[in-house]
C-alpha cells in the first residue's frame, strides 16, 4: 500500500472527525466508498491534502493572538485559518519583515529567536532554512551568514500581551523547537494549541528526537492530536507538522 494511502487509512481510523472535516473542506463531501478489488477488499481511500488550512479552522478555535514563530516569508495557511486573531510574527533573521511575501493585517513584529532562556546565540541564516543549530549531512546545503541574535522565551512574549487573552502557537524553527517549548511555563493555561514542526530524522547535530518533543509537551499538559502534513510517498520522512492540544480539550472526546 502506498504511503499516501496508508496515511489516509491512519487518519480515517485515528482521527475520523478531522478526516471527515478535511474531506468536506477540500472536496465538498466525503469521498465515495472505494471499489472492491479482485481480492474482495476495498482499496484504502486516498488522504485529502492535509495542512494547517484544512485542519485548524475545523477545530473552531479563535485565539486572541497567534504566535508565528519562524516566519521566513510568511505563513499564509495559518493567517487564513485565524482571520480574527492578532498575529505576532517572531523571527531572528535581520530584516525579515521586509522580505514577507504574506503579511497579515497589523502584525506585531518581534525580531528575536525563541528559546529556553533569555540570552544570545549564533544564527546560521539562510532564508527559510535558517537555524540556531549545525545541520547534519542529511540537510546541510548552501552557504549561511552567521551572526549573533537575541533569544527570548514564549513566556516573555506572552507577558507583553494583554492579560486574560488566549494564544495559539506555531513553531517552525529548524531544530530549536524543543528549547522553545522549555521556555513556556507560566502561560500554559492561555495556550489553545501548539502547531509544531517536529524532526523525525537526524536533521541537526545532537538534535532532539520525536519522542523528546512529545514527552515534554505531555509533561506540560498537551497531547498529540493530529498530523498537519501528508508524508510524500517517495521521500524520507524528515519531519512532521504536529498539532498538540490540552489533554482535556473537548476534541479528544
Secondary structure, DSSP 8 states (H G I E B T S, - for coil): --HHHHHHHHHHHH-HHHHHHHHHHHHSS------B-TTS-B---------HHHHGGGGT---SEEEEES-TT--HHHHHHTTTSEEEEE--STTGGGG-SS--TT-EEE-SEE-SSSEEEEEEE-GGG-BSS-B-TTT--S--EEEEEEEE-HHHHHHTS-TT--EEEEE--TT-HHHHHHT--TTGGGEEEEEEEEE-S--BTT---HHHHHHHHHHTTEEEEEE-S---TTS---EEEEEEEETT-GGG-
